[in-house]
Amino acid sequence: MDYVNLGRSGLRVSRACLGAMNFGTAAGARCPQDEALRIVDAFLDAGGNLIDTADVYGDGQSEQVVRRAIAGRRDAVVLATKGSGPRGRGPNDRGLSRVHLTRALDASLKRLGTDYVDLYQCHTWHPDTPIDETMSTLDGFVRAGKVRYLGCSNYPVGPLIESQWAAERAGATPFVSLQAQYSLIARSIEAEILPACDRHGLGLLAYSPLAAGILADRYERERQPPADSRLRYWLEFPNPAAGDAARAMLTDRSFDIAQEVARAARELGATSAATAIAWLTARPGVSSVIIGPRTLDQLHDNLAGFGLVLPAEMRRTLDAASLPANGPVTGMLVGG
């Protein structure tokens, strides 16, 4: 396993990040605790050190499973969690305010069974809280010893840059990472987000590298996703936005890209999942790729991608096949 510094920090993280969104059996999670414990053990034994969860995953169950999984190995883990998501029905039970983030962090620490997390991240951007308040609150967590480093997730480019400026003005702790969706199917962050991360010292934690399984040959064109799949869950989720996002992924373009990945995988003697992860790991600006296996077999398949090197011509073919519909991405970093 290779390691890199996360953004403009001294924190060393593995190129593979174990995402714990699937851990548990509540709120869409589909990885029972016993299997999750085996997955974590195998991930750490393979040299991975970064584990990412969130307070809303499995309605808090994911953090509790992670607590049990890393018992006795806490010092070997770069433990990351996230706050800002809904944790109740009250007006202060979500968002980036001082009152909510303070409650959310304390609750996460309790579920995780630790007195600090290595990386605490704002899960989503909420425009109704002043950025200065959010960054001041987060800096207080660092100064209190509850958090070592700060990051964010799903931030638009404007608030991302403004957050770094706010921290600089106050002499406070800046973000060192951003989580964002990135894959051969979803490359829009190359236009503005990746250049902004490069300029402002953030490492990218890329999630959904397999586009919810499309790039792993788990779906068929013009057929409903299987009942136990992540995309089927999103399609049936009460929030219409989730269904819209799933339908936006189930397009001819997505399946055309998946076909190219499968063709490349056959040439390499590898799986489609490993091939898609290998492409993403080699992209400029990517610090770590978040994998979310539900089984031990899926973990091993995913991990194979971090040791797989794609030939230059194959990378160029996949680059061309996955260009966004409006043409080449502008503003992207050099390389790839």
PyMOL commands that set and color helices and strands:
alter all, ss='L'
color gray80, all
select helices_A, chain A and resi 33-45+57-69+74-76+98-112+131-143+157-170+188-190+193-200+211-216+230-235+240-249+252-268+272-281+296-307+312-321
alter helices_A, ss='H'
color red, helices_A
select strands_A, chain A and resi 3-5+12-14+16-19+50-52+78-83+117-122+147-153+175-181+203-207+286-291
alter strands_A, ss='S'
color yellow, strands_A
deselect
rebuild
show_as cartoon
